[in-house]
């Protein structure tokens, strides 16, 4: 440690003049300046800690939640149509691949977060029902001696066609849930389905409750991604699985340039023409660019406590499926 700066001062005592050492005024001035600079730095860091991004715009953390809510409240009614238009229908394939990767078994308890319009939930129910029907057919083939009446009764009894499976759709946005509930009614989904208004950063569920947690195209809109990941870990049972389908970073330079051109020049225009909302789709495009890369997000998932974390790129990295287990 460096010795403090001193000044030599002459002073008269009873026996004559002598000199003494004391802290230099210049040092005191420097100390006070250093303290002021430190305070400014701390205030600046505190300010940065409470700031986040809303697309390319810098906003307060409190402000972001409200802005994101307004975006999805605005686009809810045209959300599915816009997904088809923006992705040319490819989003349906991505979601199907998520279900194939999940490969849920009868009895699976699924939590689908930010799943307001029900796309993942309905696919889950269809998948489980298809599994159950295959099992039922195998059982009937093994019992060739059954009468037509017995066979008919077996097919008509759909009381447990899901094998005890259940999906809970949790979304923070009332309008998105409203659209999802209407879709479920229109398409005849009743059993094994529940709708919950809730925040991904503070889920209204007990610990160790679900077998699988999914979030599709939702986690990049969360203010504190780390908190959402910790909540996912908390509500999963030991051995439970985390699955996230999200836009990511394109790994092909040529496709990346074409993708950027399409994203910034076409998607907001589609938003204006179809949904009457340019700004919301401009935000959605920008939010994709602010989301961490595949490797960075993988590390965040591991930091939340998940193990065996992997990811799979789809369509040259336009989207990625991240997977992790609570072990």
C-alpha positions in Angstrom: 0.0 0.0 0.0 1.4 3.4 -1.0 2.3 5.8 1.9 0.1 8.8 2.3 1.2 12.1 0.8 2.5 14.5 3.5 3.4 18.2 3.5 6.4 19.6 5.5 5.3 22.6 7.6 7.4 25.0 9.8 6.1 26.0 13.2 7.5 28.1 16.0 7.8 26.4 19.4 9.1 27.9 22.7 12.7 26.8 21.8 12.6 27.9 18.2 11.4 26.9 14.8 10.9 23.3 13.9 9.1 21.4 11.1 6.3 18.8 11.3 4.5 16.4 8.9 0.8 16.5 8.3 -1.5 15.3 5.5 -1.4 17.5 2.5 -4.4 19.6 1.6 -4.0 18.3 -1.9 -4.4 14.8 -0.6 -7.6 15.7 1.2 -9.0 17.2 -2.0 -8.1 14.1 -3.9 -9.7 11.9 -1.3 -12.9 13.8 -1.5 -12.9 13.7 -5.3 -12.2 9.9 -5.2 -15.2 9.5 -2.9 -17.4 11.5 -5.2 -16.3 9.5 -8.2 -17.0 6.3 -6.4 -20.5 7.4 -5.4 -21.2 8.4 -9.0 -20.0 5.0 -10.2 -22.2 3.1 -7.7 -25.2 5.2 -8.7 -24.5 4.5 -12.3 -24.2 0.7 -11.7 -27.4 0.7 -9.6 -29.2 2.5 -12.5 -27.9 0.0 -15.0 -29.0 -2.9 -12.7 -32.6 -1.6 -12.8 -32.5 -1.0 -16.6 -33.2 -3.6 -19.2 -34.1 -3.8 -22.9 -37.4 -3.6 -24.7 -36.3 -4.5 -28.1 -33.5 -2.1 -28.9 -34.9 0.5 -26.5 -33.5 0.8 -22.9 -36.2 1.0 -20.3 -36.6 0.4 -16.6 -37.4 -3.2 -15.4 -40.7 -2.1 -14.1 -41.6 -0.4 -17.4 -40.7 -3.5 -19.5 -43.4 -5.7 -17.9 -46.1 -3.2 -18.8 -44.8 -2.7 -22.3 -44.6 -6.4 -23.1 -48.1 -6.9 -21.6 -49.4 -4.2 -24.0 -47.7 -5.9 -27.0 -49.4 -9.3 -26.4 -52.7 -7.7 -25.4 -52.6 -5.9 -28.8 -51.6 -8.9 -30.9 -53.6 -11.7 -29.1 -56.5 -11.9 -31.6 -54.2 -12.1 -34.7 -51.4 -14.0 -32.9 -51.9 -17.3 -34.7 -52.6 -15.8 -38.1 -49.4 -13.7 -37.8 -47.4 -16.7 -36.7 -48.4 -18.5 -39.9 -47.7 -15.4 -42.1 -44.3 -14.5 -40.5 -42.9 -18.1 -40.5 -44.7 -19.2 -43.6 -46.3 -21.9 -41.5 -42.9 -23.4 -40.3 -43.7 -22.6 -36.7 -46.1 -25.5 -36.7 -43.3 -27.9 -37.7 -41.0 -26.4 -34.9 -43.8 -27.0 -32.3 -44.4 -30.6 -33.6 -40.6 -31.3 -33.2 -40.8 -30.0 -29.6 -43.5 -32.6 -28.9 -41.5 -35.4 -30.5 -38.5 -34.4 -28.5 -40.6 -34.3 -25.3 -42.2 -37.7 -26.1 -44.6 -37.5 -23.1 -46.0 -40.7 -21.7 -49.6 -41.3 -20.3 -49.8 -39.7 -16.9 -47.4 -36.9 -17.6 -48.2 -33.6 -15.8 -47.1 -30.7 -18.1 -46.8 -27.0 -17.3 -46.8 -24.8 -20.4 -45.7 -21.3 -19.6 -46.5 -18.3 -21.8 -48.7 -20.7 -23.7 -51.8 -18.6 -23.9 -53.1 -19.6 -27.3 -52.7 -23.3 -26.5 -50.5 -24.5 -29.4 -48.2 -26.6 -27.2 -51.0 -27.8 -24.9 -53.3 -29.0 -27.7 -50.4 -30.8 -29.4 -49.6 -32.5 -26.0 -53.2 -33.7 -25.6 -53.2 -35.0 -29.2 -50.0 -36.8 -28.7 -51.1 -38.5 -25.5 -54.4 -39.4 -27.0 -52.7 -40.9 -30.0 -50.5 -43.0 -27.7 -53.5 -44.2 -25.8 -55.4 -45.2 -29.0 -52.4 -47.2 -30.2 -52.3 -49.0 -26.9 -56.0 -49.6 -27.0 -55.8 -51.1 -30.5 -52.9 -53.4 -29.5 -55.0 -54.6 -26.6 -58.0 -55.3 -28.8 -56.0 -57.2 -31.3 -54.6 -59.3 -28.5 -58.2 -60.2 -27.5 -59.8 -61.5 -30.7 -62.5 -63.3 -28.8 -64.2 -60.0 -27.6 -67.7 -59.5 -28.9 -68.7 -56.4 -31.0 -70.5 -55.0 -28.0 -67.4 -55.3 -25.8 -65.3 -53.7 -28.5 -67.7 -50.8 -28.9 -67.9 -50.2 -25.2 -64.1 -50.1 -25.0 -63.9 -47.4 -27.8 -66.8 -45.4 -26.4 -65.3 -45.2 -22.9 -63.1 -42.2 -23.3 -63.1 -41.5 -19.5 -59.4 -42.0 -19.2 -58.2 -41.5 -22.8 -55.4 -39.3 -21.5 -54.1 -41.9 -19.1 -54.2 -39.4 -16.2 -52.2 -36.8 -18.2 -52.9 -33.1 -17.6 -51.6 -29.8 -19.0 -51.7 -26.5 -17.2 -51.4 -23.4 -19.4 -50.0 -20.5 -17.5 -49.8 -17.0 -19.0 -49.5 -13.5 -17.6 -51.7 -12.0 -20.3 -55.5 -12.2 -19.9 -56.2 -11.6 -23.6 -53.9 -14.5 -24.7 -55.6 -16.8 -22.2 -59.0 -15.7 -23.5 -58.0 -16.5 -27.1 -56.6 -19.9 -26.0 -59.8 -20.8 -24.1 -61.9 -19.9 -27.1 -59.7 -22.1 -29.4 -60.1 -25.0 -26.9 -63.8 -24.6 -27.0 -64.0 -24.4 -30.8 -61.7 -27.4 -31.3 -63.4 -29.6 -28.6 -60.6 -29.7 -26.0 -62.1 -30.2 -22.5 -60.5 -33.0 -20.5 -57.0 -32.7 -19.0 -56.8 -28.9 -19.6 -56.5 -26.0 -17.1 -55.8 -22.3 -17.6 -54.0 -20.2 -15.0 -53.1 -16.5 -14.9 -49.6 -16.3 -13.6 -46.1 -14.8 -13.9 -43.2 -16.9 -15.2 -40.9 -15.2 -12.6 -43.3 -16.1 -9.7 -45.3 -19.2 -10.6 -48.4 -19.9 -8.5 -47.6 -23.6 -8.0 -46.0 -25.7 -5.3 -42.5 -27.2 -5.5 -41.9 -30.5 -7.3 -45.4 -30.5 -9.0 -44.8 -31.1 -12.7 -43.0 -33.7 -14.9 -42.3 -31.3 -17.8 -42.0 -27.6 -18.1 -42.3 -26.0 -21.6 -42.1 -22.5 -22.8 -42.3 -21.7 -26.5 -41.4 -18.3 -27.9 -42.0 -16.7 -24.5 -38.9 -16.6 -22.4 -37.2 -13.8 -24.3 -40.1 -11.5 -23.3 -39.5 -12.2 -19.5 -37.8 -9.3 -17.7 -35.6 -11.5 -15.5 -34.8 -14.7 -17.5 -32.7 -16.1 -14.6 -35.7 -15.9 -12.2 -38.0 -17.6 -14.7 -35.4 -20.5 -15.1 -35.1 -20.8 -11.3 -38.9 -21.0 -11.0 -39.0 -23.7 -13.7 -36.5 -25.7 -11.7 -38.5 -25.2 -8.5 -41.8 -26.5 -9.8 -40.4 -29.6 -11.6 -40.3 -32.9 -9.8 -36.9 -34.6 -9.4 -36.2 -36.1 -12.8 -38.4 -33.5 -14.4 -37.6 -32.0 -17.8 -37.2 -28.4 -19.0 -37.9 -27.7 -22.7 -37.6 -24.3 -24.3 -38.4 -23.5 -28.0 -37.1 -20.0 -28.8 -35.7 -17.9 -31.6 -31.9 -17.9 -31.5 -28.8 -17.0 -33.6 -28.5 -18.1 -37.2 -25.3 -20.0 -37.8 -25.2 -19.5 -41.6 -23.9 -16.0 -42.7 -25.9 -15.9 -46.0 -29.2 -17.1 -44.3 -28.5 -14.6 -41.5 -28.4 -11.7 -43.9 -31.6 -12.8 -45.7 -33.3 -13.4 -42.3 -32.4 -10.0 -41.0 -33.7 -8.4 -44.2 -37.0 -10.3 -44.0 -37.3 -9.6 -40.3 -36.8 -5.9 -40.4 -38.3 -5.1 -43.8 -41.2 -7.5 -44.1 -42.5 -8.6 -40.6 -43.4 -5.1 -39.3 -45.2 -4.4 -42.6 -47.2 -7.7 -42.2 -48.0 -6.6 -38.6 -49.4 -3.4 -39.9 -51.4 -4.9 -42.7 -52.8 -7.9 -40.9 -53.0 -6.8 -37.3 -52.9 -3.0 -37.7 -49.8 -2.9 -35.4 -46.4 -2.1 -36.7 -44.7 -1.3 -33.4 -45.5 -4.6 -31.6 -44.0 -6.6 -34.4 -41.0 -4.3 -34.6 -40.5 -5.1 -30.9 -40.8 -8.8 -31.5 -38.2 -8.7 -34.2 -35.8 -6.6 -32.1 -36.3 -8.8 -29.0 -35.0 -11.8 -30.9 -31.7 -10.0 -31.6 -31.3 -9.2 -27.9 -31.8 -12.7 -26.7 -28.7 -14.7 -25.7 -27.0 -17.1 -28.1 -27.5 -20.8 -27.9 -24.4 -21.4 -25.8 -25.1 -18.4 -23.5 -28.6 -19.5 -22.9 -27.4 -23.1 -22.2 -25.1 -21.7 -19.4 -28.0 -19.7 -17.9 -30.1 -22.9 -17.8 -27.2 -24.7 -16.0 -26.8 -21.8 -13.6 -30.5 -22.3 -12.6 -29.6 -25.9 -11.4 -30.4 -28.0 -14.5 -28.2 -30.8 -15.6 -27.6 -32.6 -18.9 -28.4 -29.4 -20.7 -28.3 -29.6 -24.5 -29.8 -27.7 -27.4 -30.7 -28.5 -31.0 -30.8 -25.9 -33.8 -33.7 -25.9 -36.2 -33.7 -24.2 -39.6 -30.1 -23.1 -39.4 -30.4 -21.7 -35.9 -33.4 -19.5 -36.5 -34.9 -21.3 -33.5 -33.4 -23.7 -31.0 -34.8 -26.3 -28.6 -33.0 -26.3 -25.2 -33.4 -29.2 -22.9 -32.4 -29.8 -19.3 -33.2 -32.1 -16.4 -33.8 -31.6 -12.7 -31.6 -34.3 -11.2 
